């Protein structure tokens, strides 16, 4: 009986350790996404000044192709594209707000 409890305790500790690593990665990803958003905002400012369109499908396709080529898994290429479609959607929204002179920010 004690062996089963020890095994369960060990599994719980392993699970908690893995979740802490994921929490740390999430924090790092958030910092990187916000850094990316700052660059995207700068691009949005330039696009607004030069009266360029926010949406650039050729650029997006180039990004997706490059990321799929860089991908080593375990995420599939389609998963990578879906993730970055969302990231790029948010970047476009940020750029649109800039073009309209709106301040971003709904921080919930």
Secondary structure in CASP SS format (residue, H / E / C, confidence):
PFRMAT SS
TARGET T0000
AUTHOR 0000-0000-0000
METHOD secondary structure of the structure
MODEL  1
X C 1.00
X H 1.00
X H 1.00
X H 1.00
X H 1.00
X H 1.00
X H 1.00
X H 1.00
X H 1.00
X H 1.00
X H 1.00
X H 1.00
X H 1.00
X H 1.00
X H 1.00
X H 1.00
X H 1.00
X H 1.00
X H 1.00
X H 1.00
X H 1.00
X H 1.00
X H 1.00
X H 1.00
X H 1.00
X H 1.00
X H 1.00
X H 1.00
X H 1.00
X H 1.00
X H 1.00
X H 1.00
X H 1.00
X H 1.00
X H 1.00
X H 1.00
X H 1.00
X H 1.00
X H 1.00
X H 1.00
X H 1.00
X H 1.00
X H 1.00
X H 1.00
X H 1.00
X H 1.00
X H 1.00
X H 1.00
X H 1.00
X C 1.00
X C 1.00
X C 1.00
X C 1.00
X C 1.00
X C 1.00
X C 1.00
X H 1.00
X H 1.00
X H 1.00
X H 1.00
X H 1.00
X H 1.00
X H 1.00
X H 1.00
X H 1.00
X H 1.00
X H 1.00
X H 1.00
X H 1.00
X H 1.00
X C 1.00
X C 1.00
X C 1.00
X C 1.00
X C 1.00
X C 1.00
X H 1.00
X H 1.00
X H 1.00
X H 1.00
X H 1.00
X H 1.00
X H 1.00
X H 1.00
X H 1.00
X H 1.00
X H 1.00
X H 1.00
X H 1.00
X H 1.00
X H 1.00
X H 1.00
X H 1.00
X H 1.00
X H 1.00
X H 1.00
X H 1.00
X H 1.00
X H 1.00
X C 1.00
X C 1.00
X C 1.00
X C 1.00
X C 1.00
X C 1.00
X C 1.00
X C 1.00
X C 1.00
END
